[in-house]
Amino acid sequence: MQNHSDEINLKRALELANSPTGQRLLSILQQSDSAALQKAVTSAAAGDYESAKLALGSLAASPEVRQLLQQLGG
């Protein structure tokens, strides 16, 4: 059973993912390394954010990805 905080975080994550900036970021990540993106999503869904971060590794080093993450507040 999810608590209220988890529901708020999930709602916020979906809002970010569905925003134009979020869609652009997802597109770049899918084009760059869809396997790494899938691993990151799976890890994050399991609550393993450190593994998710590591899975994205070099993708997050891209200047465009960093800029989009900043726009999303990360």
Backbone as a printed PyTorch tensor [residue, N CA C, xyz], in Angstrom:
tensor([[[  0.8380,  -1.1910,   0.0000],
         [  0.0000,   0.0000,   0.0000],
         [  0.8820,   1.2530,   0.0000]],

        [[  0.5930,   2.1560,  -0.9010],
         [  1.3800,   3.3830,  -0.9980],
         [  0.9030,   4.3850,   0.0420]],

        [[  1.8530,   5.1400,   0.5580],
         [  1.4360,   6.2180,   1.4410],
         [  1.2100,   7.4760,   0.6070]],

        [[  0.6900,   8.4960,   1.2370],
         [  0.3330,   9.7440,   0.5410],
         [  1.5510,  10.3910,  -0.1130]],

        [[  2.6900,  10.3440,   0.5430],
         [  3.9140,  10.9370,   0.0040],
         [  4.3280,  10.2520,  -1.2930]],

        [[  4.2230,   8.9200,  -1.3410],
         [  4.5590,   8.1820,  -2.5600],
         [  3.6270,   8.5730,  -3.7010]],

        [[  2.3610,   8.7650,  -3.4020],
         [  1.3940,   9.1470,  -4.4270],
         [  1.7120,  10.5390,  -4.9790]],

        [[  2.0950,  11.4570,  -4.0950],
         [  2.4580,  12.8080,  -4.5260],
         [  3.7130,  12.7470,  -5.3980]],

        [[  4.7190,  11.9660,  -4.9860],
         [  5.9500,  11.8450,  -5.7570],
         [  5.6870,  11.2250,  -7.1230]],

        [[  4.8400,  10.2080,  -7.1760],
         [  4.5040,   9.5810,  -8.4410],
         [  3.7690,  10.5520,  -9.3490]],

        [[  2.8420,  11.2990,  -8.7850],
         [  2.1030,  12.2950,  -9.5720],
         [  3.0660,  13.3380, -10.1380]],

        [[  3.9840,  13.8120,  -9.3260],
         [  4.9610,  14.8100,  -9.7700],
         [  5.8660,  14.2350, -10.8620]],

        [[  6.3110,  12.9930, -10.6890],
         [  7.1640,  12.3500, -11.6920],
         [  6.4290,  12.2290, -13.0270]],

        [[  5.1570,  11.8710, -12.9780],
         [  4.3760,  11.7630, -14.2100],
         [  4.1820,  13.1230, -14.8690]],

        [[  3.9570,  14.1460, -14.0620],
         [  3.8250,  15.5040, -14.6120],
         [  5.1130,  15.9260, -15.3150]],

        [[  6.2550,  15.6500, -14.6840],
         [  7.5450,  16.0030, -15.2840],
         [  7.7790,  15.2140, -16.5710]],

        [[  7.4840,  13.9200, -16.5320],
         [  7.7120,  13.0740, -17.7050],
         [  6.8270,  13.4810, -18.8780]],

        [[  5.6520,  13.9850, -18.5840],
         [  4.7200,  14.3680, -19.6430],
         [  4.8770,  15.8120, -20.1070]],

        [[  5.7360,  16.5600, -19.4560],
         [  5.9680,  17.9450, -19.8680],
         [  6.7860,  17.9520, -21.1590]],

        [[  6.7650,  19.0540, -21.9110],
         [  7.5930,  19.1230, -23.1230],
         [  9.0790,  18.8830, -22.8380]],

        [[  9.5820,  19.4250, -21.7420],
         [ 10.9890,  19.2210, -21.3840],
         [ 11.2400,  17.7540, -21.0490]],

        [[ 10.3400,  17.1600, -20.2960],
         [ 10.4680,  15.7450, -19.9430],
         [ 10.4120,  14.8520, -21.1670]],

        [[  9.5280,  15.1710, -22.0960],
         [  9.4260,  14.3890, -23.3270],
         [ 10.7020,  14.5000, -24.1530]],

        [[ 11.2820,  15.6870, -24.2080],
         [ 12.5440,  15.8840, -24.9430],
         [ 13.6580,  15.0780, -24.2920]],

        [[ 13.7170,  15.1270, -22.9790],
         [ 14.7350,  14.3690, -22.2530],
         [ 14.5840,  12.8720, -22.5060]],

        [[ 13.3710,  12.3530, -22.4080],
         [ 13.1410,  10.9330, -22.6550],
         [ 13.5310,  10.5500, -24.0770]],

        [[ 13.2300,  11.4090, -25.0200],
         [ 13.5760,  11.1410, -26.4080],
         [ 15.0890,  11.0250, -26.5910]],

        [[ 15.8180,  11.9500, -26.0020],
         [ 17.2840,  11.9230, -26.0990],
         [ 17.8260,  10.6480, -25.4650]],

        [[ 17.3240,  10.3130, -24.2840],
         [ 17.8200,   9.1270, -23.5810],
         [ 17.5010,   7.8510, -24.3500]],

        [[ 16.3100,   7.7730, -24.9350],
         [ 15.9350,   6.5900, -25.7140],
         [ 16.8100,   6.4430, -26.9500]],

        [[ 17.1060,   7.5460, -27.6070],
         [ 17.9360,   7.5100, -28.8060],
         [ 19.3860,   7.1800, -28.4750]],

        [[ 19.8410,   7.6180, -27.3130],
         [ 21.2340,   7.4230, -26.9340],
         [ 21.5030,   5.9970, -26.4750]],

        [[ 20.7110,   5.5030, -25.5640],
         [ 20.9320,   4.1660, -24.9920],
         [ 19.6490,   3.6920, -24.3280]],

        [[ 18.7880,   3.0830, -25.1150],
         [ 17.4910,   2.6650, -24.5850],
         [ 17.6310,   1.5810, -23.5180]],

        [[ 18.6650,   0.7380, -23.6070],
         [ 18.8670,  -0.3020, -22.5920],
         [ 19.2100,   0.3230, -21.2420]],

        [[ 20.0640,   1.3500, -21.2610],
         [ 20.4240,   2.0360, -20.0190],
         [ 19.2090,   2.7470, -19.4370]],

        [[ 18.4000,   3.3420, -20.3080],
         [ 17.1890,   4.0160, -19.8420],
         [ 16.2410,   3.0140, -19.1980]],

        [[ 16.0570,   1.8610, -19.8170],
         [ 15.1590,   0.8390, -19.2580],
         [ 15.6650,   0.3520, -17.9070]],

        [[ 16.9700,   0.1400, -17.8090],
         [ 17.5480,  -0.2940, -16.5270],
         [ 17.3360,   0.7750, -15.4650]],

        [[ 17.5130,   2.0360, -15.8270],
         [ 17.3220,   3.1340, -14.8810],
         [ 15.8680,   3.2070, -14.4180]],

        [[ 14.9390,   3.0490, -15.3450],
         [ 13.5180,   3.0940, -14.9970],
         [ 13.1630,   1.9360, -14.0660]],

        [[ 13.6550,   0.7530, -14.3900],
         [ 13.3780,  -0.4260, -13.5590],
         [ 13.9560,  -0.2480, -12.1540]],

        [[ 15.1780,   0.2490, -12.0890],
         [ 15.8220,   0.4710, -10.7860],
         [ 15.0740,   1.5230,  -9.9770]],

        [[ 14.7130,   2.6200, -10.6240],
         [ 13.9940,   3.6900,  -9.9220],
         [ 12.6330,   3.2060,  -9.4340]],

        [[ 11.9500,   2.4120, -10.2510],
         [ 10.6390,   1.8910,  -9.8490],
         [ 10.7460,   0.9890,  -8.6220]],

        [[ 11.9010,   0.3380,  -8.4810],
         [ 12.1410,  -0.5260,  -7.3240],
         [ 12.6710,   0.2580,  -6.1300]],

        [[ 12.8570,   1.5700,  -6.3220],
         [ 13.3530,   2.4040,  -5.2260],
         [ 14.8640,   2.4510,  -5.1300]],

        [[ 15.5500,   1.8700,  -6.0930],
         [ 17.0120,   1.8420,  -6.0960],
         [ 17.5250,   2.9990,  -6.9530]],

        [[ 17.5030,   4.2030,  -6.3950],
         [ 17.8470,   5.3980,  -7.1490],
         [ 19.3330,   5.4930,  -7.4710]],

        [[ 20.1690,   4.9140,  -6.6340],
         [ 21.6080,   4.9270,  -6.9030],
         [ 21.9160,   4.1070,  -8.1520]],

        [[ 21.2970,   2.9340,  -8.2830],
         [ 21.4910,   2.1170,  -9.4830],
         [ 20.9250,   2.8060, -10.7140]],

        [[ 19.7980,   3.4990, -10.5450],
         [ 19.2060,   4.2400, -11.6610],
         [ 20.1630,   5.3230, -12.1400]],

        [[ 20.7480,   6.0180, -11.1950],
         [ 21.7040,   7.0880, -11.5260],
         [ 22.9250,   6.5120, -12.2470]],

        [[ 23.4260,   5.3920, -11.7520],
         [ 24.5870,   4.7560, -12.3730],
         [ 24.2540,   4.2460, -13.7770]],

        [[ 23.0390,   3.7410, -13.9650],
         [ 22.6390,   3.2200, -15.2770],
         [ 22.6510,   4.3150, -16.3340]],

        [[ 22.3290,   5.5270, -15.9260],
         [ 22.3080,   6.6390, -16.8770],
         [ 23.6830,   7.2460, -17.0920]],

        [[ 24.5700,   7.0300, -16.1230],
         [ 25.9690,   7.4400, -16.1830],
         [ 26.3480,   8.4610, -17.2270]],

        [[ 26.9360,   8.0010, -18.3120],
         [ 27.4870,   8.8970, -19.3230],
         [ 26.4090,   9.7070, -20.0390]],

        [[ 25.1790,   9.2050, -20.0640],
         [ 24.0980,   9.9570, -20.7110],
         [ 23.8680,  11.2810, -20.0070]],

        [[ 23.9820,  11.2760, -18.6980],
         [ 23.7540,  12.4880, -17.9180],
         [ 24.8840,  13.4900, -18.0730]],

        [[ 25.9860,  13.0660, -18.6900],
         [ 27.1120,  13.9730, -18.9030],
         [ 26.8930,  14.8870, -20.1070]],

        [[ 25.9210,  14.5700, -20.9240],
         [ 25.6350,  15.3830, -22.1080],
         [ 25.1780,  16.7760, -21.6850]],

        [[ 25.7210,  17.8230, -22.3000],
         [ 25.3040,  19.1850, -21.9450],
         [ 23.7980,  19.4090, -22.1300]],

        [[ 23.2410,  18.8460, -23.1930],
         [ 21.8030,  19.0300, -23.4250],
         [ 20.9760,  18.3170, -22.3570]],

        [[ 21.4000,  17.1220, -21.9650],
         [ 20.6990,  16.3840, -20.9110],
         [ 20.8020,  17.1410, -19.5920]],

        [[ 21.9850,  17.6550, -19.2740],
         [ 22.1500,  18.4200, -18.0310],
         [ 21.2500,  19.6480, -18.0240]],

        [[ 21.1580,  20.3200, -19.1570],
         [ 20.3120,  21.5050, -19.2540],
         [ 18.8380,  21.1400, -19.0450]],

        [[ 18.3950,  20.0560, -19.6660],
         [ 17.0100,  19.6330, -19.5060],
         [ 16.7090,  19.2320, -18.0600]],

        [[ 17.6760,  18.5400, -17.4400],
         [ 17.4870,  18.1540, -16.0300],
         [ 17.3680,  19.3920, -15.1380]],

        [[ 18.1760,  20.4080, -15.4280],
         [ 18.0870,  21.6510, -14.6570],
         [ 16.7300,  22.2930, -14.8440]],

        [[ 16.2070,  22.2770, -16.0680],
         [ 14.8910,  22.8450, -16.3270],
         [ 13.7930,  22.0940, -15.5830]],

        [[ 14.0150,  20.7800, -15.3820],
         [ 13.0380,  19.9750, -14.6520],
         [ 13.2020,  20.1030, -13.1400]],

        [[ 14.2510,  20.7730, -12.7340],
         [ 14.4670,  20.9850, -11.2990],
         [ 15.3840,  19.9630, -10.6730]],

        [[ 16.1470,  19.2410, -11.4670],
         [ 17.0490,  18.2180, -10.9420],
         [ 18.4360,  18.5600, -11.2430]]])
